[in-house]
Amino acid sequence: MNKADVLIRLKKHWLDILLAGFLLVLVFMPNLRAPVLGPLQGLILKTGIFQPSESAELENMPEAEYQWILLDENGEEIPFEDFKGKTIFLNFWATWCPPCIAELPDILALEERTDPEKVAFVLVNMDKEREALEKFLNKGPRFNTYRLKAGLPEVFRSQVLPTTYVISPMVK
């Protein structure tokens, strides 16, 4: 096979080669997965092709659990009960999770348009190492995020990230 034949094949399969190279970079450089795949997934979500699953069985919804402690970015304890009385947008996310990174700009934009007296945005980072969160926040937009002090109440446990709960204020 001469050079001309090789060039013709490369021209025919340039997209396949580019995609293979992209996948190899993601496999051998895992620290690029979230920064690359997150925005890519964000673009795909904006097309409306994929929609998040929703649970609308309001009659069967469990009661929210308020007896647990969060840690703010300074390590100060914040009882989850402090948010009681407001609508709570509770989101569990991680820096290594591309879908979490993809939805983050939309969550922050929603928070900016929402009255903080009525709605509390509680974004709980699930990274095992605090340093990963600090590194992420130093690179991108600064926002209030929390970490778990101890275990998570059963009602909020999920095997999937990101997971979001909207908790209505207690009305009696």
Salt bridges, closest charged atoms under 4 A:
ASP16 OD2 - HIS13 ND1 3.50
GLU73 OE2 - ARG142 NH2 3.05
GLU77 OE2 - LYS149 NZ 2.44
ASP106 OD1 - LYS46 NZ 3.14
GLU134 OE2 - ARG130 NE 2.92
GLU154 OE1 - ARG157 NH1 2.87
